[in-house]
Amino acid sequence: YETLLILQAYIPGVYSNVPLEEEFRLPDALISREHTIVDLGEDEFTVGRLHPMMDNDLRIRRLEQEASDPEVAVLLLDVVLGHGAHPDPASEIAPVIQSLMARAQEAGRQLEVIAVVVGTDEDPQGLDVQISQLEAAGAKVWTSNEAAAGYVGRLIEALSPKPEIHEGTPVDLSVLKDPLSAIN
């Protein structure tokens, strides 16, 4: 939920399978709409299969699905380290990131991949090793979800079209003739 809360400051609405507001619930968690955050750890994805922090298959398929959409410019994912997590998640995720970014570039479009690595130097996967693999693949990597989500929010703001402002457009001044009322 932290990512959704942070992104709210930058984006009016973020769709999700775990939304902050019901109006932004995805009708189908397999299909993104506009700006979307999907929690692949929810029951709808994990019943009968390993959690995505242990098995990267579902995450990789979703990354490929999203990156193939020409309207997608930013992908944000987390890579969780620790006991009970995949023994080397970046070894599977990094080649996919590199491939997706290369395909986007060949198609003449920009694709940014941002990864949040959640872990410590004491984790068996090796925090620095995981970060190095992801960065070598072209991902921008953070160890702070707040910093990564803020970066993504600023990126999306920069990529979003700004409303046109027409200078010299006349304003109907009759609205100023109505009685003024104020509540303090």
Legacy VTK file of the C-alpha trace (Angstrom):
# vtk DataFile Version 3.0
C-alpha trace
ASCII
DATASET POLYDATA
POINTS 184 float
0.000 0.000 0.000
2.944 2.314 0.587
3.631 2.610 -3.150
-0.008 3.451 -3.846
0.011 6.096 -1.109
3.180 7.706 -2.457
1.995 7.654 -6.067
-1.271 9.371 -5.080
0.707 12.591 -4.655
1.712 12.452 -8.336
-1.069 10.615 -10.142
-4.794 11.269 -9.622
-5.720 7.582 -9.734
-3.809 4.327 -9.684
-5.673 1.137 -10.518
-4.885 -1.975 -8.512
-6.105 -5.340 -7.346
-5.564 -3.898 -3.823
-6.680 -0.274 -4.365
-6.809 2.494 -1.807
-10.242 3.458 -3.159
-12.782 1.020 -4.612
-13.297 3.142 -7.737
-9.745 2.179 -8.754
-10.165 -1.597 -8.317
-9.138 -3.463 -11.449
-12.118 -5.423 -12.823
-9.606 -8.052 -13.949
-6.192 -8.119 -12.235
-4.711 -9.685 -15.366
-5.440 -6.543 -17.407
-3.915 -3.173 -16.520
-5.676 0.156 -16.986
-3.948 3.511 -17.282
-1.587 3.658 -14.258
-1.660 0.287 -12.496
0.033 -1.391 -9.537
-0.571 -5.135 -9.226
0.212 -7.114 -6.091
1.188 -10.526 -7.455
1.326 -11.853 -3.891
-2.445 -11.669 -3.489
-4.451 -14.905 -3.222
-5.836 -14.530 -6.743
-2.290 -15.166 -8.010
-0.870 -17.508 -5.376
-3.534 -20.182 -4.834
-1.957 -23.438 -5.948
1.431 -21.913 -6.752
4.462 -20.462 -5.012
4.532 -16.813 -3.995
6.282 -14.601 -6.612
9.139 -13.850 -4.215
10.041 -17.550 -4.496
9.050 -18.227 -8.117
9.679 -15.526 -10.736
7.591 -17.132 -13.509
4.429 -15.090 -12.919
6.407 -11.855 -12.440
8.376 -12.437 -15.649
5.235 -13.161 -17.660
3.596 -9.980 -16.314
6.681 -7.874 -17.085
6.657 -9.196 -20.656
2.925 -8.531 -20.987
3.199 -4.956 -19.743
6.356 -4.116 -21.710
4.727 -5.302 -24.947
2.084 -2.564 -24.578
3.334 0.475 -26.542
1.653 2.811 -24.027
3.763 1.472 -21.141
6.811 3.623 -20.424
7.598 2.706 -16.808
7.740 -0.635 -15.003
8.203 -0.796 -11.224
8.909 -4.043 -9.430
10.224 -5.208 -6.107
12.815 -7.914 -5.562
12.590 -9.398 -2.081
15.627 -11.036 -0.524
15.961 -13.183 2.577
15.403 -16.695 3.796
12.380 -18.190 2.072
12.852 -16.027 -1.027
14.275 -17.097 -4.391
17.992 -17.969 -3.993
19.045 -15.573 -6.799
16.062 -13.607 -8.146
18.089 -11.147 -10.222
19.659 -13.996 -12.197
16.221 -14.672 -13.708
14.788 -11.150 -13.731
17.799 -9.196 -15.071
17.999 -10.938 -18.485
14.281 -10.327 -18.975
14.650 -6.635 -18.112
17.548 -6.309 -20.543
15.554 -8.014 -23.299
12.425 -5.916 -22.706
14.381 -2.663 -22.754
16.180 -3.688 -25.959
12.875 -4.576 -27.658
11.365 -1.241 -26.631
14.387 0.598 -28.000
14.192 -1.346 -31.289
10.545 -0.283 -31.512
11.603 3.344 -31.067
10.235 3.862 -27.597
11.643 4.457 -24.150
11.046 1.936 -21.368
12.270 2.633 -17.843
12.506 -0.261 -15.404
12.747 0.587 -11.732
13.490 -2.125 -9.177
13.270 -1.872 -5.404
15.540 -4.438 -3.795
14.221 -5.256 -0.341
16.902 -6.827 1.808
20.116 -6.382 3.751
23.808 -7.174 3.417
23.169 -10.243 5.590
20.687 -11.886 3.205
21.867 -15.120 1.532
21.265 -13.732 -1.977
23.780 -10.900 -1.466
22.251 -7.438 -1.648
25.114 -5.970 -3.699
25.120 -8.930 -6.104
21.393 -8.558 -6.750
21.652 -4.806 -7.266
24.638 -5.206 -9.618
22.818 -7.736 -11.810
19.728 -5.550 -12.111
21.725 -2.397 -12.844
23.815 -4.219 -15.452
20.549 -5.132 -17.183
19.577 -1.450 -17.357
17.232 -1.168 -14.386
17.402 1.766 -12.025
17.651 0.263 -8.552
16.672 1.576 -5.134
16.653 -0.010 -1.703
13.971 2.429 -0.541
10.410 1.918 -1.705
9.651 5.547 -0.892
12.506 6.840 -3.084
11.626 4.497 -5.961
7.911 5.347 -5.880
8.730 9.066 -5.739
11.006 8.696 -8.758
8.278 6.814 -10.648
5.721 9.476 -9.722
7.971 12.257 -11.026
8.647 10.277 -14.205
4.950 9.790 -14.859
4.273 13.465 -14.145
6.961 14.427 -16.673
5.554 12.023 -19.284
1.926 13.093 -18.801
0.545 15.681 -21.186
-0.091 19.052 -19.592
-3.425 20.782 -20.159
-3.247 23.538 -22.726
-3.478 27.066 -21.379
-4.691 29.663 -23.817
-3.549 33.144 -22.946
-5.995 35.895 -23.661
-9.085 33.699 -23.323
-11.875 36.007 -22.124
-13.347 35.295 -18.703
-17.049 35.850 -18.085
-17.007 38.542 -15.401
-20.722 38.134 -14.638
-19.757 35.491 -12.074
-18.328 38.313 -9.945
-21.750 39.996 -9.680
-23.234 37.182 -7.568
-23.328 37.838 -3.806
-20.190 36.676 -2.029
-20.496 34.163 0.773
-17.678 32.803 2.844
-17.373 30.310 5.659
-14.463 30.538 8.052
LINES 1 185
184 0 1 2 3 4 5 6 7 8 9 10 11 12 13 14 15 16 17 18 19 20 21 22 23 24 25 26 27 28 29 30 31 32 33 34 35 36 37 38 39 40 41 42 43 44 45 46 47 48 49 50 51 52 53 54 55 56 57 58 59 60 61 62 63 64 65 66 67 68 69 70 71 72 73 74 75 76 77 78 79 80 81 82 83 84 85 86 87 88 89 90 91 92 93 94 95 96 97 98 99 100 101 102 103 104 105 106 107 108 109 110 111 112 113 114 115 116 117 118 119 120 121 122 123 124 125 126 127 128 129 130 131 132 133 134 135 136 137 138 139 140 141 142 143 144 145 146 147 148 149 150 151 152 153 154 155 156 157 158 159 160 161 162 163 164 165 166 167 168 169 170 171 172 173 174 175 176 177 178 179 180 181 182 183
